[in-house]
Each structure stands twice: as C-alpha cells, then as structure tokens.
C-alpha cells in the first residue's frame, strides 16, 4: 500500500469521526506526493506517521460558577503537536464548536504555519467549548481562572506559549495570565497577545489581518496588479477581519462586507471602520447594530442565507479575504467569486475554503493564498512578542510592522519558489505545504526518534 494512503487509513482508525482533522491532514499529505517521489528519506524515517500524531494530547474538565451560583462544566484541551523547531506555539479557541478534532486540525496546521515564519516555534493549539458571548466579565474571569488552573502544569516560556484565537482576546489573555502568575509565582512570557501595559507587543492584534493583506499584495505584484481602488470582500468581524479591513482601507481598497454569527453586512460605499470597531471591540454587539447606525448599509441575517452557499461571496469583487472560520467558503461560493471577477483570495482564517473550493481556485490559476501561509502574520508577531519578552525590551509599532511585512514576504517567496521547484508555480498550497513540511521533517530526522 502506498505510504500516504497507509498513513491516512491508520489515522482514520486511530482518530475516527474527526472530519476537520482528517481534512487538514489529507490536504497536506496530498501536496507532499511529488516530494515523497523525489526524496525516499521521509518514508525511510517514517516521518508521515510520526508527524500526524501529536506528541501530547491534554484533555481536562473545567468547572466554574456562574453569576447565579450554578456550577458549570466545560471541556478543555491542549494539543501539543510538534516541538521540533521550538516551544509549542498556538492559540486558545473559546467557542461552542470546539472539540478534540477541531483543536487537532488547528494544531496540525500550526506546525507548518509556524515553520514558514522562520521563527523558533513548534506547533500546538488549545481551547474549550466555553462561549464568552453573553457572559459577564466575572463569569469570563472565573472560567479563565479555572481553565488556567489545569493548563498551567503543561506550559511555560520554553515549553508551550499559548496565544489568543476565536473567543480569546486581550481580556481573556489577561485573566489567564493573572491566574498563571498566581499559581507559579513567576512573571514570564508564557502567553502572547498580552496587554501593552504588561509585556504585549505593538501590532499584535493587527498582525493576522495585516499579514493576509501583505500576502495578497505579494501575489498581485507578480501579476502587475494592486489593491488600490479595488472592491474587496471580507468575512468575519473579529480581530482578523477588522484589521484586514483597516489595512485594505490604508492601501486605498474598498472593503464592502463583514459578517458574524448573526449575519452579514453589505456596505456598498465601504465599511465604516470606526463604527465596526466601536460595535465589535467596545460594545461587543452583533452586526445588526451596524445596519441600524450606518445609512445605506444592508444586513442579511443567517436565517435568510440560502442552504447551499453564503451570499457574501456572491457579491462581485476583485479580491476576497475569508477571515471567519473553517470551511466557510464552499465550491458554489468559489464559482460565484470566479464568475464575478475575483482574481485573488487570501485566507485570514484557518482552512476557510473547502477542498472542492480550493480545487476551483487552483484550476482557475487565480492568486490563491492558503491559510497556513496567508494568515501566518498573527503567530509571526506572537513570535516577535516572545523575543521582546525574552530580552525585556519593547519595539515600536513601525518596527514590528516592518518585521511582519518582511516575514510575510519571506513566506510568499518560500511557497512560490517551492511551487516552481515542483513544476506548479501557481500552486501555493503545494508550495507552502512542502516548504513547511520539509523544514520540520529534516529537523526531525536530525534529532532522532
């Protein structure tokens, strides 16, 4: 049986019913076929079966008390996937959809994303099915303290450095850090995404959104195109989406959509960034408020969405930035984008396009930046935050942004050159996967078993 197929079948038996995880692994392994045909050492050292299994999986119960005095129970996870290149690094996701398979898929992606940055970071991910939405400040704090009371045993600045993700912003990071410090009696850079008051990095919250736009710029530059004056679609309305919108506006583009769990906004005159930040960052409200306060904008509720596609991606555009969550853009959405003139898709979220959608983009040979390359700006700047913490220094926004821009340019070049090496210069999925895998796999061989 061929090595890749053998690995996938073994994984299916070991971890059944984890569809997102299997999807992520299949995409990477499928891209590796030309590398494995060229280099026999990866099969000789059984790298595939070693790299798809996490080094450590941690699951734990999180019990906390709500404001009514009732005891609530959630499930917590930390998947420490691969530490070959450095301490485990990856976010903590707080969302009702979180389960072991979701965290495993995110951790697996993180291995290669972190490798592409060129920084000394391994891959990990964590989270819980706790939903911060609708919870009071005190309830979020009690949950975070209970979560860290279990997690602290497994993390540290040279072991595992978690960060934020969906549902985990500066507020949650603050509560997690406060509890960690109390438990270990040390003040150290064990988390990234911290407040600027106590060790955070300038440009961290902007980094993923900025990075996905920088990646799009690099792809477009090779085609003699730019984003200036162009209509763009953005999904999501969290950190990634907000700062994708900001960078697009700074470059003279016109982003006209955002979305959240309640629905989407279509603002043909261009998204009002200040209003979006006020609603999402300060008031923590749904996008229904945007439509009420922004004349000329249109809100479409999730209940009005067609069953087989997302109407956000049916709006004509030049470039699209999926920045919400996994598998949000399907094959029909991809067809709509291509039919309506979209020539660039840069993924701000993790695996936001389904496999069939990705096939459409690659077949059309548009500028397509896969998530593990295009959205690596967040973890890259987390790595820069770790460097600042280790040296007890703080860099300016301009200095961090310049380093971020350079890292994104380097990721693009690595993916592009690797894609060319294997005869598919337009295929950055293949290029990013092989470039990231080869770096980790070669290091695994050098470090033994």
JOJO-V801668 format. One line per field, one symbol per residue. burial: 1 if it has 24 or more other C-alpha atoms within 12 Angstrom, else 0. A space follows every 10 residues. Layout:
burial->???
This chain:
burial->0011001100 1000000001 1111111111 1110110000 0110011111 1111111111 1111000000 0001111111 1111111111 1111100111 1111111111 1111111111 1111111111 1100000011 1111111111 1101111111 1111111111 1111111111 0000000111 1111110111 1111111111 1111111111 0000011001 1111111111 1111111110 0011111111 1011111101 1110111011 1001011111 1001001111 0000000011 1111111111 1111111111 1111111100 1111111111 1111101111 1100111111 1111111111 1111111110 0001100001 1111101111 1111110110 0100111111 1111111111 111100000
